[in-house]
Every structure is written in structure tokens, then in C-alpha cells.
Amino acid sequence: MIFDAHGDILTDIYNETKRGNRNSFMTKHYSKYIQAGITQGIFVNWTDPNTCDKSYFESVFDVAIEELITHNDLLSICYTYDDLIKANHKHKIGILLGIEGVKYLSEPEDIIKLYQRGIRHVGLTWNEKNDYAGGVSFPEQGLTEKGRRLLKIMQENQMIIDLSHANPKTFDDIITATYGPIVISHGNVKSLCDHPRNYTDEQMLKVASRGGVIGLCAVANFISKDKDNQTITYLAKHIDYAVKLLGIDHVGLGLDVCYYLDEGKTSTGVKGLETIAEAKNIITELQNLGYDQLNIDKITHLNFLRVVKEVLG
């Protein structure tokens, strides 16, 4: 079993539908997910913050949710921990719906409508700054008053809060303004690769202290600046570093395999994890590092499932 805490699948379904390619999850992704052994995951709506048309954001949900429901014999949109477990027992991929950046919410209260549509996960920003928070490209802006209101509503409705893409100020502001488990769905270790989207030891320890999880990811530039180290073996070093720093209960996978958003691109550029189909190779790397089966299971799925259970119920 693998729980992948970050995939831009909702956006891809919408983009493919606009190109006239309907049923794209099944034709582009499903067989790879099965080959990988991915049993659960968070599928997000990433809407380019440079887009001026708010309806794009809303349409992604309309189109993608409709397509996923069409295949409810193989896929299951889930709202709780029990839903994910039931989906697994029925040999379906369990899907949590999420948002990567809330720029297109006019008011914090708009999140309630999306909750009613099934959204259970939210990251306040991508790399941009918006009315709610600042992303990594805008380090001067932290959490705004609208952002605080949004977080309050999210916690009242038991939604997963994601710190991915938050700049350091926003990161700390969100930690201070919230309670309970919180996640970094996709990012790597800054001590091993000094990239703005990676996280310091101090930041990761803050997440762990709240009972949260960091999902290590397969973005080549987040793994290493040296192309020779942009490999699944070096990704495993990030995982191992995080385990040794945080403890085994706070590390997971958020692979962010999203090359498919760029038309014509067919690989992550990460040797050994070129497509999501090769995700099982992570298990081999962890075995090579001496991890036993229980600890591998914690990293691959149990830790994120625990957070889902604690937050969503």
C-alpha cells in the first residue's frame, strides 16, 4: 500500500478534457497507479495563479469530480478515514480531494461550499502571495486576517491543513494560528538540498511536534542540485534523514509526480522514479537502508492515514 499525499490529477483531468481527451485518468494514469501499488492519495486542484478567470478554478472541480465519479467501480472519492479503508477493501483507489492555493476564493466562507462538494485538504498558497497568505516567492507576506478566518473555518470543519509552498513567515504564522496535526504534503530536506521549497530541520520538527507528517517528494530539483544525485536513491536519503530527525511516525510520501501537466513531457527526470509507476522502487531503497516492514508501512501509508483519521475522523 502507498498513500501519495500529492498529485495534480484534478488539474490534469480538466486540462485533458479541454483538449478533447475525456476519460484521461483511466487512459493516462490508472494503470501506472496500479503498477505502483498506490492505494490512496490526495488529488489536488492547482490553478495557475496567473490565470485571471476565476471560473477556471471552479471548472476544474466540476469536470474532474464528474469524471472520477464515472469510474466509481475502480475509484472512490473519500471523506473520512473509514471511507479510505472501505475503498481499499473493495480494491478501489481511495481519493481525497484537495486544493493547492486558495487565491480564487473570494471570501474565507467560500471554503464551506467546497467542503460540501467533498474537499477535505487545503494548502493556502502555491508560490504566489494572495489575500490569504504568502508563498515561497514572496517571503515578506505572512498569514493575513482572511487567512486566519479561513483556517478557523477549516478546523471547525475538520479539514487537513497543508504547509507546502508556504514561505517561512506564513509557515510559522499557520503553526501559531492552528492546533492538532498539520502536514507538509510534498517537500524535501533543506539540509540535503538547499531549495526554497524544501524545509529546515526546525520547520520539520514543528510539524512533528504537532503530530504531523512530511511527505517527501520526487521533484528532481528538490532532491539535489547535482543532476547525478537526482535519483530515487538520493530521495531515500531525504527520507532516512527525516526519519532520524523526526522519528518514524512523522515521515511519508507526497511524490508530486506532475510532469504530465507539461504537454509532451514524459518523465520526472528522477532516475528510478521516472513515472508514478515506479513508486514501488522506494520500498526497495528503504529495504536497502535496513528498514523493516512495519517501518516501511509507516512511511508508505500508515503515517498519513493516521493524520487523516485524527483530522477527518
Long-range contacts (C-beta under 8 A, 24 or more apart in sequence): 1-37, 1-39, 1-40, 1-88, 1-297, 1-300, 1-301, 2-36, 2-37, 2-38, 2-39, 2-40, 2-253, 2-279, 2-280, 2-282, 2-300, 2-301, 3-38, 3-39, 3-40, 3-41, 3-252, 3-253, 3-300, 3-301, 3-304, 3-305, 4-38, 4-40, 4-41, 4-42, 4-215, 4-253, 4-254, 4-255, 4-276, 4-279, 5-41, 5-42, 5-183, 5-185, 5-186, 5-213, 5-215, 5-252, 5-253, 5-254, 5-304, 6-41, 6-42, 6-44, 6-100, 6-164, 6-185, 6-186, 6-215, 6-217, 6-254, 6-255, 6-256, 7-41, 7-42, 7-43, 7-44, 7-255, 7-256, 7-257, 7-258, 7-276, 8-43, 8-44, 8-46, 8-100, 8-256, 8-258, 8-261, 9-43, 9-44, 9-64, 10-43, 10-44, 10-45, 10-46, 10-60, 10-61, 10-64, 10-65, 10-97, 11-44, 11-45, 11-46, 11-47, 11-60, 11-64, 11-261, 12-258, 12-260, 12-261, 13-60, 13-63, 13-64, 13-67, 13-68, 14-59, 14-60, 14-63, 14-64, 15-261, 17-63, 17-67, 22-67, 23-67, 23-70, 24-67, 25-67, 25-68, 25-71, 25-75, 26-71, 26-74, 28-260, 29-260, 29-276, 30-74, 30-93, 31-277, 32-275, 32-276, 32-277, 33-93, 33-276, 33-277, 35-277, 35-280, 36-276, 36-277, 36-278, 36-279, 36-280, 37-279, 37-280, 38-93, 38-276, 38-279, 39-88, 39-93, 39-94, 39-301, 40-78, 40-84, 40-87, 40-88, 40-93, 40-94, 40-95, 40-96, 40-301, 40-304, 40-305, 41-93, 41-94, 41-95, 41-96, 42-95, 42-96, 42-97, 42-98, 42-121, 42-160, 42-185, 42-254, 43-68, 43-95, 43-96, 43-97, 43-98, 44-97, 44-98, 44-99, 44-100, 44-121, 44-123, 45-97, 45-98, 45-99, 45-100, 46-100, 46-101, 46-126, 46-261, 47-101, 47-103, 47-104, 49-101, 49-103, 49-126, 49-127, 49-128, 49-130, 54-104, 54-106, 56-104, 57-103, 57-104, 58-104, 61-97, 61-114, 61-117, 61-119, 65-97, 65-117, 65-118, 68-95, 77-118, 79-118, 79-120, 79-312, 80-308, 80-312, 80-313, 81-305, 81-308, 81-309, 81-312, 81-313, 84-305, 84-308, 96-120, 96-121, 96-160, 96-308, 97-121, 98-122, 98-123, 98-160, 98-162, 98-185, 99-123, 100-126, 100-162, 100-164, 100-165, 101-125, 101-126, 101-128, 101-130, 101-135, 101-165, 102-130, 102-132, 102-150, 103-128, 103-130, 103-131, 103-132, 105-132, 105-150, 107-146, 108-132, 108-146, 108-147, 108-149, 108-150, 108-152, 108-153, 109-153, 111-150, 111-153, 111-154, 111-157, 111-159, 112-153, 112-157, 115-157, 115-159, 119-159, 120-159, 120-160, 120-312, 121-159, 121-160, 121-162, 121-185, 122-150, 122-154, 122-159, 122-160, 122-161, 122-162, 123-162, 123-163, 123-164, 123-165, 123-166, 123-185, 124-150, 124-151, 124-166, 124-170, 124-174, 125-165, 125-166, 125-170, 126-165, 127-165, 133-166, 133-170, 133-173, 133-174, 134-166, 134-167, 134-169, 134-170, 135-165, 135-166, 135-167, 135-170, 136-165, 136-166, 136-167, 136-196, 136-197, 137-167, 137-196, 138-167, 139-167, 139-168, 139-169, 140-169, 141-167, 141-169, 141-170, 142-167, 142-169, 142-170, 142-172, 142-173, 143-169, 143-170, 143-173, 143-174, 143-177, 147-173, 147-174, 147-177, 148-177, 151-177, 151-178, 155-179, 155-180, 158-311, 158-312, 158-313, 159-311, 159-312, 160-307, 160-308, 160-311, 160-312, 163-203, 163-207, 164-197, 164-254, 165-197, 168-203, 171-203, 171-206, 172-206, 175-206, 175-210, 179-210, 180-210, 180-211, 180-310, 180-311, 181-210, 181-211, 181-212, 181-213, 181-307, 181-310, 181-311, 182-207, 182-210, 182-212, 183-207, 183-212, 183-213, 183-214, 183-215, 183-304, 183-307, 184-212, 184-213, 184-214, 184-215, 184-254, 185-215, 185-254, 186-215, 186-216, 186-217, 186-219, 186-254, 186-255, 186-256, 187-214, 187-215, 187-216, 187-217, 187-222, 187-254, 188-216, 188-217, 188-219, 188-222, 188-223, 188-235, 188-238, 189-216, 189-238, 189-241, 189-242, 191-241, 192-224, 192-234, 192-237, 192-238, 192-241, 193-221, 193-222, 193-223, 193-224, 193-225, 193-238, 194-225, 195-221, 195-222, 195-225, 197-222, 198-222, 201-245, 204-242, 204-245, 204-246, 204-250, 205-245, 205-246, 207-246, 207-250, 208-246, 208-247, 208-249, 208-250, 211-250, 211-307, 211-310, 212-250, 212-307, 213-249, 213-250, 213-251, 213-252, 213-303, 213-304, 213-306, 213-307, 214-242, 214-246, 214-250, 214-251, 214-252, 214-254, 215-252, 215-253, 215-254, 215-255, 215-304, 216-242, 216-251, 216-252, 216-253, 216-254, 217-253, 217-254, 217-255, 217-256, 218-255, 218-256, 218-257, 218-268, 218-270, 218-273, 219-256, 219-268, 219-270, 220-268, 220-269, 220-270, 223-270, 230-269, 230-270, 230-271, 231-270, 231-271, 231-272, 232-270, 232-271, 232-272, 232-273, 232-278, 232-281, 232-282, 232-285, 233-272, 233-285, 235-270, 235-273, 235-282, 235-285, 236-282, 236-285, 236-286, 236-288, 236-289, 239-282, 239-286, 239-299, 240-289, 243-295, 243-299, 248-295, 248-298, 248-299, 249-298, 249-303, 249-306, 250-303, 251-298, 251-299, 251-303, 252-299, 252-300, 252-301, 252-303, 252-304, 253-279, 253-282, 253-299, 253-300, 253-304, 255-279
